[in-house]
Structures are given as C-alpha cells and as structure tokens.
Amino acid sequence: MELAGSMMIILLTGILTDNFVLSQFMGICPFLGVSKEPSGSIGMGCAVTVVMLGATAVTFPLYHAFLVPMGIEYMNTILFILIIALFVQLIEMFLKKYVPALYKALGVYLPLITTNCAVLGVTLLNIENDYTFLEAMMNALGAGLGFMLAMLLFSGVRGRLERCNVPKAFRGMPITLVAASIVSLSFLGFGGIVDGLFGGA
Amino acid sequence: MSYMKEFTKGLVKENPTLVSLLGMCPTLAITITVQNALGMGAAATFVLLCSNIAISLLKKIIPSQVRLPAYIVIIAGFVTFVGMILQAFLPDIYDALGIYLPLITVNCIILGRAEMFASKNGVGASALDGLGMGLGFTLAMLAVSSVREIIGNGSWFGIKLAPDFIQPMTIFIMPAGGFFVLGCVIALVNRISDRNAPVRTGCAACPNKDGCAGCGTDSDVKEAK
C-alpha cells in the first residue's frame, strides 16, 4: 500500500504539480509548435510518452550497470542522448515495417522527439533524484502524460485564440506565450493537492 | 567587413531567441535571476562557439546521412566539458542551472547553427557566427531576466533595489510570469521592427526542419497569407 501510494505521488506530481511543460519548461518547442490541433497533440503526446518510457527503461539500467561501476558518471549526457536518438530511430523503423497505420499517425512526430529536451530531461532527472527503477518508470509515465495533458488543454485554448482579433504586434508567438502563461497559472492551483491526497499513505 | 556581418547578425537582426524563436526552454526556465541568465548565456555561447568551430572543421568528414547524431555527440561533448568546468570553479552557478545545463545539448539554437551555418561555411565565419548568436541569446535572456527579477524580486543582479521602489510580485518569478514576460518582449520586438519585418520561413522551407522540434514560427506565415 505504501509502495502504491508513493507511486501515485510520483505519477500525479509529474502530471499536475511538476508538469514538465508548464512548470519546468521542458519541451516548449513541440508544445508551441504542434499544439494547434487536438489530434496532433494526442499523437505527439503518445509518441513522447512511449519514447520516455522506453528511454528510461534502457538508460536507467545502463547507467547503474556501466557508468557507475566504471566511475564515468559524467558521460551520462552523451550516452543518454545517443540512446534516445537510437531508440527513436528503432521505433520509427519498427512501426514502419509492422504497424504502418500507427506509423502514418505518429511518423511525423518521431524525428522531432530526439531533440525534445523533455525526454533527455526525464532520463537525467531520474538519475539526479536517485529513483529506483519502478519510480523512474512512473516518473517517465507521469512526465509523458503531463506533456500530453498540457498540449491537449492548450490546443483547445489556441483554437479559440485563432478566432480572436489580436493586436498586431502580439500576433503569432507573443499571444501564444501569454495564453500559455494563463494555462500555466491554472496549473499552479494543483500545488499541494497531491501531497494532501496521498501524503498520509 | 563581411566577417563583421556574421558576428552582428546574431545580435539583433537574426537574434536566435527573439526573432528566430529558438531555444525557448532555457529562456523561460533560467531567467528568474539575471545572474542565472548570464551563467546560462556564457555556457551556451561557449558551447556554440566550440561546436561551430568543430563542426566547420569536420564538415567534409561527417557523412551527411548521420550528420545529426554526429552533431549532437559533438555538442554533448562540449556541454559535458562546460559542466565539469562550472562544477569545479563556479559551483553556485552550476547548482543554479541544475538540469538545464546538460539540456543545452538539445538546445535548438546550437543544432540549428550547426546545420544551417557551420556545416556550410569556413572556420572563421562559423566561429564569429557562433559567438554572435550566443551573445544574442545572452542579450535576450538578459532582457527577460531583468524584467522578471526587478518586478518579481525587487532586485537586479542580486542587488536589492530601494525597498519602496516596487512591491515584489512573486508571480513574475513563477513559471506563468516567464511565459508572460517573454511574450511581451517578443511583441515589443515585433512592434519595433514593424517597418522592416523579418522574413519568416515556414517549416517546409526551413533548412533546420530535420533537427528542430517545430519552432512555431510557421504560425506567422499562415497569418501573413
């Protein structure tokens, strides 16, 4: 029960309070670039979640099995980014060959994920926070779902923004950022909720 | 003369953050204080300078099919180097930058300059380009962080301004304030540069499209139609 409680805390913290996009500013580029349509947001969110889980599942054991015993922990950035690039490429090849329908839906997002700082960020944070393997996977899942939630919510806001008459200087990126600021403000309201719900467990 | 142009274009005309809208993540995350912004700017400028030089030197050796992974590895190498230097000599800055220091590796600006400039130009021009772009990035972060630190914390570069000068509004050093201030700064730049609006290209025509994660500038193209 205690284990389930701490897992839930990590998961909900990742989705709500420490939302990667809106509180930690990771993955802003795809968040602003792809969140124009709800369908695109879900596609990108799914792809990112899968890559985050996969990358964590590979980098976490590698870090503890190779880098720590050999005393070269400082190589983690180089190793992790290579693994992420490799992993994205593998998923792309696999989907293309075996699940062409899914490849058609997600294919365009996959190459963009390599340079998504949220993916590298989550693998590095797992190490930094001294998570166990299970906690690390939960953190990756929470980060991915949080990313998807933020994109989905924001695509709705942007849909309304399209129909607004915005001052000329604010058109395009500036008004998008101001809107993101208000969405981020709403996520501030989740602060403390997670600990309140599961802190006693 | 043309060398001078490679350097100055990054400062204002093609400012990577405010005009090309790249590298948003660190610009938003690290600009809580001016000191952090300068630390981040210096680290990113150094990496940009070194990676531009290295990639420009290696441009004939790297096969074009694997150039993006190769660039990322070169950049990650320099980022690791900067991280170790900072940890040894400026531990305060190292702690303040935290997770965002290794994340310089995936900063769109650095990969973008490698792909768009260093892989096509000579060493001297690439070095100046890297330096100019890095300083432009630093200047943009300096602007955003000044606003945020003065309004959000009532201080500048850690120096407390007169106590009754302004009532600190904490919201400005929170994430929401970051989005808001950056949006306003970009709007201001748009307003000033109104007469000769920068040419924006859509993602289809962007030479950086394989290496970037969608910079969002294509939205401006759609509206211009």
Interface residues (C-beta under 8 A of the other chain):
Chain A: L22 S23 Q24 F25 M26 G27 I28 C29 P30 L32 G33 V34 K36 Y74 M75 N76 T77 I78 I81 L82 A85 P111 L112 I113 T114 T115 N116 C117 L120 G121 L124 L125 E128 P167 K168 A169 F170 R171 G172 M173 P174 I175 T176 L177 V178 A180 S181 I182 S184 L185 L188
Chain B: L21 L22 M24 C25 P26 L28 A29 L68 P69 I72 V73 A76 G77 V79 T80 G83 M84 I99 P102 L103 T105 V106 N107 C108 L111 I171 M174 P175 A176 G177 G178 F179 F180 L182 G183 C184 I186 A187 L188 N190 R191 D194 D210 G211 C212 A213 G214 C215 G216 T217 D218 S219 D220 E223
